[in-house]
Amino acid sequence: MKLATFNINGVNTRLAGLLAWLAESRPDVVCLQELKATDAQFPARAVREAGYDAVWKGEHRWNGVAVLSRIGEPVVTRRELPGDPGDVQSRYIEAAVGGVLVGCLYLPNGNPQPGPKFDYKLAWMERLNAHAATLLATGAPVVLAGDFNVVPTEADIYNSRSWKKDALLQPESRAAFARLLEQGWTDAIRERFPHDPPPWTFWQYFRQAWERDAGLRIDHLLLSPAAAARLTDAGVDREVRGGEKASDHAPVWITLD
């Protein structure tokens, strides 16, 4: 199984690039974030014609997550992260596909910080950690895939000098991510690329970040022990970021036996 995560940054705006990548890379399962489309606006027909079944949770203007599969229709197990019934943002969808439980997530950015957006980010991370612990307890092969909006360490960014006040690098954000890993999750890219620097997954549109390779690693695939035991490879389809009208993220993928 080849499973990928891709913050598409507007599924309809980037549809041509998405379809081209699907045709070339042929992932079996894809988690998309930042659809920026309502449920009705999701390009279900185009995705289906590309050979993929899909489940999604859209939102007007912002957010939105989806799971695509060409190995059988995903069976939805959750459409929201538990722990806060009042949270209506479309940031989490969970589905079983191909014998793996996949949690597709778009973690809050948290900027500006300090402030309510950063408080929401940290609260969301605590809810994620609590839910992740219940998933681990099942013993099933589970993959948490998505844009975590966290740069885990100083080695995961080209240069942190201009990012010191950003929510992605704050000690609280990093500590919450570290606590998640300490539960027993494997960071697939770090497993595959243990030496610094790892491959970046995100390059801003500003200050010629792509041209300078001034990137960050914020898109992650975290594997439960049962899934990690099946890991055979992982990587980043970096060239997708250089395409026409590209997302500011590149797809990140793993292969599992």
C-alpha positions as CSV (number, residue, x, y, z in Angstrom):
1,M,0.0,0.0,0.0
2,K,1.2,3.5,-0.9
3,L,-0.4,6.1,1.4
4,A,0.1,9.8,0.9
5,T,-0.8,13.1,2.6
6,F,-1.1,16.3,0.7
7,N,-2.2,19.8,1.8
8,I,-3.8,20.8,-1.5
9,N,-4.5,24.4,-0.5
10,G,-7.7,24.6,-2.4
11,V,-8.9,21.4,-4.1
12,N,-10.6,23.1,-7.0
13,T,-7.9,25.7,-7.6
14,R,-5.3,23.0,-7.7
15,L,-7.4,20.2,-9.3
16,A,-5.4,19.9,-12.5
17,G,-2.2,19.5,-10.5
18,L,-3.8,17.0,-8.1
19,L,-5.1,14.8,-11.0
20,A,-1.7,14.9,-12.7
21,W,0.0,13.8,-9.5
22,L,-2.5,11.0,-8.9
23,A,-1.9,9.7,-12.4
24,E,1.9,9.8,-12.1
25,S,2.4,8.7,-8.5
26,R,-0.6,6.3,-8.2
27,P,-0.9,6.3,-4.4
28,D,-3.5,3.8,-3.1
29,V,-4.7,6.1,-0.4
30,V,-4.5,9.9,-0.2
31,C,-5.3,12.2,2.7
32,L,-6.1,15.8,1.6
33,Q,-6.2,18.9,3.7
34,E,-7.3,22.5,3.3
35,L,-9.9,21.7,0.7
36,K,-11.3,25.2,0.9
37,A,-14.6,23.8,-0.5
38,T,-18.0,23.0,0.9
39,D,-19.2,19.4,0.7
40,A,-21.2,20.2,-2.5
41,Q,-18.1,21.9,-4.1
42,F,-15.8,18.9,-3.7
43,P,-14.8,17.6,-7.2
44,A,-16.2,14.1,-6.6
45,R,-16.8,13.3,-10.3
46,A,-13.2,14.3,-11.3
47,V,-11.7,12.3,-8.5
48,R,-13.9,9.3,-9.3
49,E,-12.9,9.5,-13.0
50,A,-9.3,9.4,-11.8
51,G,-10.1,6.0,-10.2
52,Y,-10.6,7.0,-6.6
53,D,-13.4,6.7,-4.2
54,A,-13.6,9.5,-1.7
55,V,-15.0,10.6,1.6
56,W,-14.7,14.2,2.7
57,K,-15.8,16.9,5.2
58,G,-15.8,20.3,3.6
59,E,-16.0,23.8,4.9
60,H,-16.8,27.1,3.2
61,R,-13.6,29.1,2.4
62,W,-11.2,27.3,4.9
63,N,-10.2,23.9,6.2
64,G,-11.7,20.7,4.9
65,V,-10.3,17.2,4.8
66,A,-10.7,14.1,2.6
67,V,-9.6,10.5,2.2
68,L,-9.2,9.1,-1.3
69,S,-8.8,5.4,-2.2
70,R,-8.3,3.4,-5.3
71,I,-8.3,0.1,-3.4
72,G,-11.9,0.2,-2.1
73,E,-14.2,2.7,-0.7
74,P,-13.1,4.2,2.6
75,V,-15.3,3.3,5.5
76,V,-15.8,6.4,7.7
77,T,-15.3,5.9,11.4
78,R,-15.2,9.5,12.5
79,R,-15.9,12.9,11.0
80,E,-14.6,15.0,13.8
81,L,-12.0,14.9,16.5
82,P,-13.6,14.0,19.8
83,G,-13.4,16.1,22.9
84,D,-15.2,19.3,22.0
85,P,-18.7,19.1,20.6
86,G,-18.7,22.9,20.0
87,D,-15.8,22.7,17.5
88,V,-17.3,23.0,14.1
89,Q,-14.2,23.4,12.0
90,S,-13.6,20.7,9.4
91,R,-10.2,19.4,10.5
92,Y,-10.5,15.6,11.0
93,I,-11.9,12.6,9.2
94,E,-11.1,9.0,10.0
95,A,-11.7,6.0,7.7
96,A,-10.7,2.3,7.4
97,V,-9.3,1.4,4.0
98,G,-7.2,-1.6,2.9
99,G,-6.9,-3.0,6.4
100,V,-5.5,0.3,7.8
101,L,-7.3,2.9,9.9
102,V,-6.4,6.4,8.6
103,G,-6.8,9.6,10.5
104,C,-6.6,12.5,8.2
105,L,-6.0,15.8,10.0
106,Y,-5.4,19.5,9.5
107,L,-4.1,20.8,12.8
108,P,-4.8,24.5,13.5
109,N,-2.0,27.0,12.5
110,G,-2.3,28.9,15.8
111,N,-1.1,32.3,14.5
112,P,-1.0,35.0,15.8
113,Q,0.4,33.9,19.1
114,P,-0.2,34.4,21.9
115,G,-3.9,34.7,21.6
116,P,-7.2,32.7,21.1
117,K,-6.0,31.0,17.9
118,F,-2.9,29.6,19.7
119,D,-5.0,28.5,22.6
120,Y,-7.3,26.7,20.1
121,K,-4.2,25.0,18.6
122,L,-2.9,23.7,21.9
123,A,-6.4,22.5,23.0
124,W,-6.8,20.7,19.6
125,M,-3.4,19.0,20.1
126,E,-4.4,17.8,23.6
127,R,-7.6,16.4,22.1
128,L,-5.6,14.7,19.3
129,N,-3.2,13.2,21.8
130,A,-6.1,11.8,23.9
131,H,-7.7,10.3,20.8
132,A,-4.4,9.0,19.5
133,A,-3.9,7.1,22.7
134,T,-7.3,5.3,22.3
135,L,-6.3,4.4,18.7
136,L,-3.0,2.9,19.9
137,A,-4.8,0.9,22.5
138,T,-6.7,-1.0,19.7
139,G,-3.4,-2.6,18.5
140,A,-4.6,-2.0,14.9
141,P,-2.4,-0.6,12.1
142,V,-3.2,3.1,12.3
143,V,-1.7,6.1,10.4
144,L,-2.2,9.7,11.5
145,A,-1.6,11.7,8.3
146,G,-1.8,15.4,7.6
147,D,-0.6,18.9,8.0
148,F,0.3,19.1,11.7
149,N,1.4,22.7,11.5
150,V,4.3,21.8,13.8
151,V,8.0,22.0,13.0
152,P,9.2,19.3,15.5
153,T,12.8,20.4,15.9
154,E,15.3,23.0,14.7
155,A,16.5,20.4,12.2
156,D,13.1,20.5,10.5
157,I,13.4,24.0,9.2
158,Y,15.9,25.7,6.9
159,N,16.6,28.5,9.4
160,S,14.4,29.4,12.3
161,R,15.7,33.0,12.7
162,S,12.7,34.7,11.1
163,W,10.2,32.1,12.6
164,K,10.9,32.6,16.3
165,K,7.5,34.0,17.1
166,D,5.5,31.7,14.8
167,A,3.1,29.2,16.4
168,L,4.6,26.3,14.4
169,L,7.8,26.5,16.4
170,Q,6.7,27.4,19.9
171,P,7.9,25.2,22.7
172,E,4.3,24.4,23.7
173,S,3.5,23.1,20.1
174,R,6.7,21.1,19.9
175,A,6.1,19.6,23.4
176,A,2.6,18.5,22.5
177,F,4.0,16.8,19.3
178,A,6.8,15.2,21.3
179,R,4.2,13.8,23.8
180,L,2.3,12.3,20.8
181,L,5.4,10.5,19.6
182,E,6.2,9.3,23.1
183,Q,2.9,7.4,23.1
184,G,4.6,5.0,20.6
185,W,4.0,6.6,17.2
186,T,6.7,6.4,14.5
187,D,7.5,9.5,12.5
188,A,7.8,7.8,9.1
189,I,9.9,10.5,7.4
190,R,12.3,10.6,10.3
191,E,12.5,6.8,10.3
192,R,13.4,6.9,6.6
193,F,15.7,9.9,6.8
194,P,17.4,9.9,10.2
195,H,20.1,12.3,9.3
196,D,19.7,16.1,9.1
197,P,18.2,17.8,7.3
198,P,15.1,15.7,6.4
199,P,13.2,16.5,3.2
200,W,11.1,19.6,3.5
201,T,7.3,19.4,2.9
202,F,6.3,23.1,2.8
203,W,7.7,26.3,1.2
204,Q,6.1,29.7,1.6
205,Y,4.9,31.6,-1.4
206,F,6.9,34.6,-0.1
207,R,10.5,35.7,-0.3
208,Q,11.3,33.2,-3.0
209,A,11.2,30.4,-0.5
210,W,10.9,27.7,-3.1
211,E,13.7,29.0,-5.3
212,R,15.9,29.3,-2.2
213,D,14.8,25.9,-0.9
214,A,13.9,27.7,2.3
215,G,11.5,24.9,3.5
216,L,10.0,23.4,6.6
217,R,8.7,20.0,7.6
218,I,5.2,20.2,8.9
219,D,3.4,17.4,7.0
220,H,3.7,14.2,8.9
221,L,2.8,10.5,8.7
222,L,2.7,8.9,12.2
223,L,2.5,5.2,12.4
224,S,1.2,3.0,15.2
225,P,3.5,0.0,16.0
226,A,1.4,-2.4,13.9
227,A,1.7,0.0,10.9
228,A,5.4,0.8,11.6
229,A,6.2,-2.8,11.4
230,R,5.0,-2.8,7.8
231,L,6.9,0.4,6.7
232,T,9.1,-0.2,3.7
233,D,9.7,3.3,2.4
234,A,8.8,7.0,2.7
235,G,9.5,10.1,0.8
236,V,8.3,13.5,-0.4
237,D,7.3,14.3,-4.0
238,R,9.2,17.5,-3.9
239,E,8.8,18.3,-7.6
240,V,5.0,18.8,-7.3
241,R,5.7,22.0,-5.4
242,G,7.4,23.4,-8.5
243,G,4.4,22.9,-10.8
244,E,2.1,25.5,-12.2
245,K,-0.4,26.9,-9.7
246,A,1.1,24.5,-7.1
247,S,0.1,24.2,-3.5
248,D,2.7,25.5,-1.1
249,H,3.0,21.9,0.2
250,A,4.4,18.8,-1.4
251,P,2.9,15.3,-1.1
252,V,4.4,13.1,1.6
253,W,4.1,9.3,1.2
254,I,4.9,5.9,2.7
255,T,4.7,2.4,1.5
256,L,3.5,-0.4,3.7
257,D,3.7,-4.2,3.2
